């Protein structure tokens, strides 16, 4: 009978703590126990299955899809958002909202944030961020060249400078083309002291926010002029490329697709991205599913923010 009496007292302590919402000190005083004993009994209540924890996800959240993504791709964190329709515009808006909240609640004082400049989804994130009053970032570092067609040039600059203003940071722009005409042109541009200053910050980035692109460039990237020729893109596809992060291409298994085109890109490399403490990828949509799957297999992404339709497609992909 000794054990049943012990369990009865443990059950009473658990009831007072979890149901009656009494403090441990008050429980100890009421039952004439030490506070250390009360603490031990609460731990025993869980071990003896007297107390069970149940998490009931709210409507509009997708914990099962998130868990499946984490397991399938060995991914530290996944955020799957509600979306009423499997359409690019709607998906970008919902992902942007979720990513904005994530950055706001996890931003630490003095962060150095790297951000890709030609992503519409990242721009949607910036549109949803509230001005930060407590934690303030140190720098917002543009991680892909932002110069291009003047009609869309302001997009890259606005994205970086607006995020800097919202987070109280200093913007560090990359005032050169993302894709140069030749390796020699790239070396010449990188000799500029302002360009060097920004590139040298790549190694200090504490959180990088990236988009994931398909081999076929997005409308914004295509209009910017920061793309390879149709023939070069076809060659990349023939080499097995399924997508890119900041114009660094990879195949479906996450293996980098190395070509001489790499030598014409001014931006962060996959190797440099792998050294960043936290990499947050924002991507969704049917046309990007293969690219997202390949990107997750690289092993550099710490958090994926995507939509429920894309998440299900990723899980249904052949291994």
C-alpha positions in Angstrom: 0.0 0.0 0.0 3.0 2.3 0.3 3.3 3.0 -3.4 -0.4 3.8 -3.8 -0.2 6.3 -0.9 2.8 7.9 -2.5 1.1 8.2 -5.9 -2.0 9.6 -4.2 0.1 12.4 -2.7 1.9 13.0 -6.0 -1.5 13.2 -7.7 -2.8 15.8 -5.2 0.3 17.9 -5.7 -0.1 17.8 -9.5 -3.8 18.7 -9.1 -3.0 21.7 -7.0 -0.3 22.9 -9.4 -1.8 22.2 -12.8 -5.6 22.5 -12.2 -5.9 24.8 -9.2 -2.9 26.9 -10.4 -1.3 27.2 -7.0 2.4 28.2 -6.7 4.8 25.5 -5.6 5.6 27.5 -2.4 1.9 27.6 -1.5 1.5 23.9 -2.2 4.5 23.2 0.1 3.0 25.3 2.9 -0.5 23.8 2.6 0.7 20.2 2.6 3.5 20.7 5.0 6.1 19.6 2.5 9.4 21.2 1.5 9.4 23.1 -1.8 12.1 20.8 -3.1 9.8 17.8 -2.4 7.0 19.4 -4.3 9.3 20.0 -7.3 10.4 16.4 -7.2 6.8 15.2 -7.0 5.8 17.3 -10.0 8.5 15.6 -12.0 7.4 12.2 -10.8 3.8 13.0 -11.8 5.1 13.2 -15.4 7.3 10.1 -15.1 4.4 8.1 -13.6 2.0 9.2 -16.4 -0.2 11.0 -13.9 0.3 14.2 -15.8 0.2 14.1 -19.6 0.9 17.1 -21.9 -1.3 17.5 -24.9 -0.7 20.1 -27.6 -3.8 21.0 -29.7 -2.7 23.0 -32.8 -5.0 25.9 -33.6 -6.9 25.9 -36.9 -4.8 27.3 -39.7 -1.5 25.7 -38.5 0.1 22.6 -39.9 2.2 20.9 -37.3 2.1 17.5 -39.0 3.4 19.0 -42.3 6.1 20.9 -40.5 7.1 17.7 -38.6 7.2 15.7 -41.9 9.4 18.4 -43.5 11.8 18.4 -40.6 12.1 14.6 -40.7 12.2 14.2 -44.5 14.9 16.8 -45.0 16.7 16.7 -41.7 15.6 20.4 -41.3 15.9 22.1 -38.0 12.7 24.2 -38.4 9.8 24.5 -40.8 7.0 27.0 -40.9 4.0 26.0 -43.1 1.5 28.8 -43.6 -2.2 28.7 -44.4 -3.0 29.8 -48.0 -6.5 29.8 -49.6 -5.2 29.1 -53.1 -2.2 27.5 -54.8 -1.3 30.7 -56.6 2.0 32.5 -56.6 0.8 35.9 -55.6 -1.2 34.6 -52.6 1.6 32.3 -51.6 4.2 35.1 -51.5 1.9 37.3 -49.4 1.3 34.6 -46.8 4.9 33.5 -46.6 6.0 37.2 -46.3 3.7 37.7 -43.3 4.9 34.7 -41.5 8.6 35.5 -42.2 8.1 39.1 -40.9 6.7 37.7 -37.6 9.6 35.2 -37.3 12.2 37.9 -37.8 10.5 40.3 -35.4 10.3 37.8 -32.5 13.8 36.3 -33.0 15.9 39.4 -33.8 18.7 39.9 -31.4 20.6 43.0 -30.6 23.5 43.6 -32.9 22.5 41.1 -35.6 24.1 41.3 -39.0 21.4 40.4 -41.5 22.2 39.3 -45.0 19.4 39.7 -47.5 19.1 38.7 -51.2 18.0 41.7 -53.2 15.9 40.3 -56.1 13.2 38.3 -54.2 9.6 39.4 -54.3 8.8 37.1 -51.4 11.5 38.8 -49.2 10.1 42.2 -50.3 6.7 41.0 -49.0 8.3 40.1 -45.7 9.8 43.6 -45.5 6.4 45.2 -46.2 5.0 43.3 -43.1 7.7 44.1 -40.6 6.9 46.6 -37.9 9.6 49.1 -36.8 11.7 47.5 -34.0 11.9 49.4 -30.8 13.9 47.0 -28.6 16.4 44.7 -30.4 18.2 46.6 -33.2 20.3 45.0 -35.9 23.8 46.4 -36.7 23.9 46.0 -40.5 21.7 44.9 -43.3 24.0 43.4 -45.9 23.0 43.0 -49.5 24.2 39.6 -50.6 23.6 39.7 -54.3 24.5 42.5 -56.7 21.7 45.0 -57.0 22.5 47.0 -60.1 20.4 46.3 -63.2 17.7 47.6 -65.5 16.9 51.2 -64.2 13.2 50.5 -64.4 13.4 47.9 -61.6 16.6 49.1 -60.0 14.9 50.7 -57.0 13.5 47.4 -55.9 16.9 46.0 -54.8 17.9 49.3 -53.1 14.6 49.8 -51.4 14.5 46.3 -50.0 17.8 46.7 -48.3 17.4 50.2 -47.1 13.8 49.8 -45.9 14.7 46.7 -43.9 17.6 48.6 -42.4 15.3 51.4 -41.4 12.8 49.1 -39.8 15.4 47.2 -37.8 17.5 50.3 -36.8 20.5 49.0 -38.8 22.9 50.5 -41.2 22.4 49.4 -44.8 25.4 47.9 -46.6 24.6 47.9 -50.3 26.3 46.0 -53.1 26.2 48.6 -55.9 27.2 46.4 -58.8 25.5 44.0 -61.1 24.6 40.5 -59.9 25.8 39.0 -63.1 28.8 40.5 -64.9 29.7 40.2 -68.5 32.9 38.4 -67.8 35.2 37.2 -65.0 37.5 40.2 -65.7 34.6 42.6 -65.3 33.7 41.0 -62.0 37.3 41.4 -60.7 37.3 45.0 -61.8 34.0 45.7 -60.0 35.1 43.9 -56.8 38.1 46.1 -56.6 35.9 49.1 -55.7 36.4 49.8 -51.9 32.6 50.1 -51.2 32.0 46.8 -52.9 34.8 45.2 -51.0 33.5 46.6 -47.7 30.1 44.9 -48.2 31.6 41.6 -49.4 33.9 41.4 -46.5 30.9 41.5 -44.2 29.6 38.2 -45.7 31.7 36.3 -43.1 30.1 38.2 -40.2 26.4 37.6 -41.2 24.5 36.1 -38.3 21.2 35.5 -40.1 20.7 35.3 -43.8 17.3 35.6 -45.5 17.2 34.0 -48.9 14.8 33.1 -51.7 14.9 30.0 -53.7 14.6 30.2 -57.5 13.9 27.8 -60.3 16.3 27.6 -63.2 13.8 29.7 -65.1 14.2 33.1 -63.5 11.3 34.9 -61.8 9.7 37.8 -63.6 11.4 40.4 -61.4 14.9 38.8 -61.8 14.4 38.6 -65.5 13.4 42.3 -65.8 16.4 43.2 -63.6 18.8 42.0 -66.2 20.7 39.9 -63.6 20.3 36.6 -65.4 22.2 34.4 -67.7 21.3 34.0 -71.4 18.7 31.5 -72.5 21.5 29.3 -73.8 23.4 29.4 -70.5 20.2 28.6 -68.6 19.6 25.6 -70.9 23.2 24.4 -70.3 22.6 24.7 -66.5 19.4 22.6 -66.9 21.3 20.0 -69.0 23.9 19.8 -66.2 21.1 18.8 -63.8 20.4 22.2 -62.1 16.9 22.5 -60.6 17.3 25.8 -58.8 19.4 28.5 -57.3 20.0 30.5 -54.1 21.4 33.9 -55.0 22.3 32.6 -58.5 24.3 29.7 -57.1 22.8 26.6 -58.8 22.3 23.1 -57.5 20.7 19.8 -58.6 17.8 17.8 -57.1 20.1 16.1 -54.6 21.5 19.4 -53.3 24.8 19.1 -55.0 26.2 22.4 -56.4 26.3 22.6 -60.2 29.6 24.2 -60.8 30.1 26.0 -64.1 32.3 28.9 -65.3 29.1 31.0 -64.9 29.9 31.1 -61.1 32.8 33.3 -61.9 30.5 36.1 -63.2 28.2 36.3 -60.1 28.8 38.9 -57.5 27.1 37.6 -54.4 27.3 35.2 -51.5 28.4 31.6 -52.3 26.8 28.4 -51.0 30.1 27.8 -49.1 29.8 31.2 -47.4 26.1 30.6 -46.7 27.0 27.3 -45.0 29.0 29.3 -42.4 26.1 31.5 -41.4 24.6 30.7 -38.0 21.0 30.9 -39.2 19.7 30.7 -42.8 16.0 31.4 -43.3 14.6 30.4 -46.8 11.4 31.9 -48.1 9.8 30.0 -51.0 6.7 28.4 -52.3 4.7 27.6 -55.4 4.4 24.6 -57.8 7.1 25.9 -60.2 9.6 26.1 -57.3 8.9 22.7 -55.7 11.8 20.9 -57.3 14.1 23.8 -56.5 13.1 23.9 -52.9 13.6 20.2 -52.5 17.1 20.5 -53.9 17.9 23.5 -51.7 16.8 21.6 -48.6 19.2 18.8 -49.4 22.2 21.1 -49.6 22.1 21.3 -45.8 22.6 25.0 -45.4 18.9 26.0 -44.6 17.9 26.2 -40.9 14.3 27.4 -41.3 12.0 27.0 -44.3 9.0 29.2 -44.6 6.6 27.8 -47.2 2.9 27.2 -47.9 0.7 24.1 -47.2 0.4 23.2 -50.9 4.2 23.3 -51.5 4.9 21.5 -48.2 2.6 18.6 -49.3 4.3 18.4 -52.7 7.7 18.3 -51.1 6.7 15.5 -48.8 5.2 13.5 -51.7 8.4 13.9 -53.8 10.2 10.6 -54.5 13.2 10.2 -52.1 
